Amino acid sequence: MDRNSYSVAALPKHPRIPPEAISVQKAAEILDVHQLTIRRWIKNGWIKAYRIGPMIIRIPRTEIMRMRTMRIVYSDNAQRPNYPKV
């Protein structure tokens, strides 16, 4: 899988990131998904995130909690949910 296929280069640079913002890795742990899944959700607009450096992305904890409440448990035969863009 090409690493650049999950580029989030177009994220806004935000001078006032919420103090409770967390890393992509921590968000993936909380939501029990892979880091690339979090990056894909950011790229698709399902999660708001902020770039604070050339390689550092932070996600407000409120976004993670919102995604946690929206998660739908699905079986292998069920269609994956379409999360709304924020």
C-alpha positions in Angstrom: 0.0 0.0 0.0 1.4 3.4 -1.0 2.1 5.5 2.0 1.2 8.7 0.1 -2.3 7.4 -0.7 -3.3 8.5 2.8 -1.7 11.9 2.6 -3.4 14.6 4.8 -1.3 17.4 3.5 -4.3 19.7 3.0 -5.1 19.9 6.7 -5.5 23.4 8.1 -2.6 24.8 10.1 -4.3 26.0 13.3 -2.6 28.3 15.8 -5.1 27.4 18.6 -5.4 23.7 18.8 -7.5 22.5 21.7 -5.2 21.5 24.6 -6.9 18.1 24.8 -5.9 17.2 21.1 -4.4 13.8 20.7 -2.1 12.1 18.2 -3.2 9.8 15.3 -1.7 6.9 17.1 -3.6 7.6 20.4 -6.8 8.1 18.4 -6.3 4.8 16.7 -5.9 3.1 20.1 -9.0 4.7 21.5 -11.1 3.7 18.5 -9.5 0.3 18.1 -8.6 0.9 14.5 -5.4 1.1 12.5 -3.5 4.5 12.2 -4.1 4.4 8.4 -7.8 4.2 9.1 -7.7 7.4 11.1 -5.7 9.1 8.4 -8.2 7.9 5.8 -11.1 9.3 7.9 -9.2 12.6 8.2 -8.6 12.7 4.4 -12.3 11.9 3.7 -13.4 14.6 6.1 -15.0 12.3 8.7 -12.7 13.6 11.5 -11.5 17.2 11.9 -7.7 17.4 12.5 -5.0 20.0 12.6 -1.4 20.0 11.4 0.9 21.6 13.9 4.2 20.8 12.1 5.5 19.2 8.9 4.7 15.7 10.3 2.6 16.3 13.4 -1.2 15.9 13.3 -3.5 16.4 16.3 -7.1 15.5 16.6 -9.4 17.2 19.1 -10.6 14.6 21.8 -14.2 15.8 21.1 -13.9 14.4 17.5 -12.7 11.0 18.8 -15.6 10.9 21.3 -18.0 11.8 18.5 -16.7 9.0 16.3 -16.9 6.6 19.3 -20.6 7.3 19.7 -21.2 7.0 15.9 -19.4 3.7 15.5 -21.7 1.0 14.3 -20.8 -2.6 15.0 -21.2 -4.6 11.8 -20.7 -8.2 10.8 -18.6 -9.4 7.9 -21.7 -9.5 5.7 -23.0 -6.1 6.6 -22.2 -3.0 4.6 -19.7 -0.7 6.2 -21.3 2.6 7.5 -21.0 5.8 5.7 -19.9 8.4 8.2 -21.1 11.9 7.5 -18.5 14.5 6.7 -18.0 17.2 9.3 
